[in-house]
Amino acid sequence: MRAAIVDRPGSVRVGDVQDPSPGERDVVIKVGACGICGTDLHIADGHFPPTPYPIVPGHEFAGEVVELGSEAPGDFRIGDRVAVDPSLFCGYCTPCRSGHGNLCANWNATGDTVNGAFAEYVSVPAATCYRMPDEMTWEQGALVEPVSCAVHGVRQIGVEAGERFLVVGAGTMGLLMQQLLQRGGAHVTVVDRNTARLGRASRLGAVAVAGDVAELDGERFDAAVDCTGAAPAIEAAFDSLRRGGRLLVFGVAPAEARVSLSPFRIYNDEITIVGSMAVLHSYGAALDLVASGAVNTDELLTDRLTLEDFPKALELMRSGAGLKVQVLPGGVDA
């Protein structure tokens, strides 16, 4: 089969690899669509330490079940349309046993540490598959994974009706976070230095948009969410909080990054700072949100490319020209 392969950091190609076969409790998926996110760029560049090389990346995906393992659990059938949670938790470490599988000491994920879905076919544990309604498209199914990350993030920060939120970053994750916060009754202001993205934030219901936090004239917020992973943005989000405010660090920063925050203000103003790591018991809820139309995915998908165009898809993401870029291994008209 054809697949995108990262042979080593900085070396990306599309080539032939062996067709996957299912383990006893696995299924083989014919990939309908797979989305690119920042983690894929980190993998391509060698900045995601858990990744072994060579690897077929791709962790935001949906497709059709075409083969079943001999002991695949559940009542899956050939032809089922599924979206797939890429999480591969061990189930026996302390975080897993305490209900925090996303912090698994032996963490793995399809497309991040084992071969993923920028390919014609991929083998995954049947337990990670969620059936999609017939009316959902492959593109919508591939967006369930990022929505599930945002669902977990909203649960981490919490939201009450009438609260004023600042979202820093109007990429895919920022716009998903915006929509979920608004569903919780929040009034959301969105900031992004790439001002071309702010029109989408406005169309999705932001009460205000700006190119920089400094343009907000000192407005204070009940809570802020950084979706950039950039240290200056995190610091600006922190500085925008009212007394008693909350900050969610949602964007992925480099491991060596550091921020400068006032410990006195954290103490004196009782500022709460929380993080949100990937997916945790949120995939099913995310699928329901997408299937019901509660989350607008059409506004986010800007580019649909073939598998052979995978290197171009990476560059679209890297340049910021694309928002959500997806690869359709079966062809863009399939």
N, C-alpha and C positions, 0 to 999 in steps of 0.2 A: 504494500500500500504506500501511498504518498504521505509524507509528514514533514512538518517544519522541525528542524533539528538544530539545537545549539550544541555544537561539538565541544566548544570551550568558550570562555568569556571572549566576546568580540567576534566570534565565528558562527554565523547563522546561515543556514542553507535550507532548501527544500529538496528532499530526495526520497529514495525508496528505503523502507524499513520492513521488517518482518511483520506480517499480520498478527495482531494480538489474539491469544486464546484465553478463555476464561478459566480462572481457578474454580474450585468446587463451589464456592459461594459467591461467584462473580457473574456478571453479565457483560457481553460485548455490545457496545453502542456504536451505531453508525452516526457520526457527528453531523448534526444539522447546522449548528452555528456555535462559534466560540469567540468570546470577547477578549480583547487585549486590555490589560490594566498596568498600573505602574510596576507591580511585582514582575510582570513579564519583561519589562525593560531592565529591572535590576538583575534578573536571571540572565538576560542576554549580555549584560555588561559585567557579570561576575560579582555583583554586589548583594547577593542573597545567599548568605553563608550555608544554609541547609542543603542547597542544590548540588547534586552530583552531576558530573558531565561524562559523556554526552547525555542530553535529555530532550524529550519532546515536551515543550511547555504547553500551557493551556488549561486553566482551571474554572473558567466561566462558560459552561456549555450545556447544551441540550441535544437530544437526538433520539433515535429509534433503536429499541432492543432488537438485535439480530441473532444473538446466540446466548444460551443459558448454561451456566455451570451445572454440574450434576446434582448439587445440593443447594442451589440458589434459594434463599429464603423468600417467603412471601408467595404471592400468586402471580408473579410476573409472567408475561407471555411474549412470544415473538411478535413484534409489531407494536408493542407498547411505546408510547411517546413519553419520554421522561426528561426532567431536568435533574442535574446531579450535584449534590453537595460534595465538594472536593475533600472535605475534612476526613482524615484518617487517624483518629485517636486510638491510643493503645488500649484504653479501658481499664488498666490495672495500676497505673501510677497514682500518686497521692492527688494531684489535681483532677485527674479523671474520676477517681472514686469520690471526690468531694463535689462533683458536678461541674467542674471547670475544664472540660476536655479541650477547649481552645488554648489552654495553658499546658497541655500535655507535655510531660518530660521527654516523651519519645515522639514528638509531633511529626507528622507527615501529611502531605496533601497531594492529591492527583494534580499533575502539572507543575508542581513545585519541587517535589522530591522524588516522584515516580512519573513515568511517562503520562502525558496528558492529551488534550483534545485538539491541538492544532495538527490534526491528522484525519484521515478518512474514517478510522475506527479507533476505539479506545476500550480497554477492559477496566471495569470498576467493580467494587463490592456492590452487590444488589441492594444491600441495606442503605446505601447512600443515594438511591434513586427515588425520585418522587414523580408520580404520574402527573402529566399535564392535561388539562382539558383540551378537547379537540380544537377549540377555537383559538387557542394560544399558538402563536407562531414560534419557529425555532429562535428567532431573534429575541422575542420576549422571554423565552425559556432561558436563554443564555444570560439574561439580565437578572435572573432571580438571585444568583450568587452575590453580586454587589448589593442588591436590595437587602439580602439577609445580613450582610455586614452592617448596613445602616440601621436595620431593625435592632441589632444587638447594641449599636452605639446609642440609639435613643433610649433603650432600656437602661444603659449605664448612666446617662446624664439625667434622665427623667424630664418630663415636661408637664406643665399645668396650663390650663386654658388661660389666655390673657398674658402669658409671660412674653417678654421681649427677648428674642434670641439674635445673636450675631453669628452668621456662618461665614467663615473666611475660606474662600476657594469655591469657584463656580464650575468645577469640573464635574464629571459624572457623580462622584460621591457627594460633593457639596450640594448638587441639585437634588439628589435622592434624599439626603439629610433634610434639606429644606422642605421637601414635600411631606416627609413623615412628621416633622415638627409642626407643620401647619395643620396636619390631620389631628394632632394633639391639642390644637387651639392656640398655638403660639403665633406671634407676629414676628416675622423673620426679615432681617436685613442681611443682604448678601454683598460681600466685598470680593473683588478679584482684580488683580492688576492687568489681566488679559480682558480688557473691557468689552471685547467682542462677544464674550460669554454672558454678559450681564443682561442682554435682551431676553435670553432664555429664562433667567431667574425672575425677571419681571413678568414674563408671560405665565410663569408657574405660580405667581401670586406673592412675590416678595413685596413687602411694604416699602422698601427703599433699596437702592443699589448704589455702590460706589466703587471707584478704582483703588481706594486705599482707606484703611481705618482712620487715618488722619483727616480725611474729608468729611467725617461724620460729626465734626464740631464738638467733640467731647461727650457725645451721647453715651450714657451708661446702660448696660444690659443686664438682665437677670441671669443670663447664661450665654456662653459663647462656645462654638465648635470650630476647631481648626481642622481643615480638610486638606492642608497643603504639606504638612511635615516640615515646613521651613521655620527655622528658629525665630527670625524676626516676626513672622506672622503669629507664632504662638505667643510671643511676648506682647505684641499689639493686642491680641485677643484678651490676654490676661489683664492688660491695662484698661480695657474697655468695660470691665465688670463693675457693677455696683457693689456696695457692701453686702456680704452674704451671697455673692454670686458663685456661679459654677463654671468650670472650664473642662471641656472634653478634648483631649488630645487624640484625634481620630486619624489624621494624616500620618503617613509612614515617614519618619525622619531617618537619616543615616544613623547607624549605631553610635558613631563617634560624636554626633551633634550635641551641643549643650545650649541651654537657655539661661537667661539672667532674670530671675523673678525675685521680688521682695519677700523674704520670709516674714518680715514684720507685718506686711500687709496681709499675707496669708493668715497670720495669727490674729491681727487686730480686726480685720474685716471678715474673718471666718470664711475665707475663700476655699471652696472645694475643688480639687483637681483630680480628674479620673481619666483613665485610658480605656480603649476598646480595641480588642485584638480579634479580628476576623469574625468567624461565625460561631454562635453558641445557641443551640436549641431555637434557632430563628429562621431556618430555611423553609419549613412548612408555612409559617406565617407570611414569609416573603412571597412565596408562590401564590398564596391566596390573595395578597395585595395586588400582585401583577395581574393575575387572572381576572380579578374583579374590576380592573381599571382604576383602582384607587391610587395607583402610582402611574404617572404618565411616562411611559418608556419611549414613545415615538419622538418626543422632544429631545431625547438624549442621543439617539442613534444617528450618527452623521455619515458613517462610511461602512459599506459592505463590500468586501473584497474576496477574491478567490484564494485558495490555499497557496497557489503558486506565487501570489502577490504578498506573502507573509512578510518578507523584508520591507516592502513598501508600507505595510500596515504598521510595523514598528516605527518607521520614520514619521508617519502621520501622527502617531501618539507622542513621539519624542518632541516634535516641533510645536505641538499644541494646536496645530491646524485642525485636527480631528478631536471630537469629544469622545463618544463611545465608538470605537472602531471594532468591527466584528469580521471574522473570517468564516466563510461558508464553504466547507470542503466540497459539497456537491454542486457548487456553482451559484452565482448570485441570483440566477433566475429559477433555481430549483425550488 
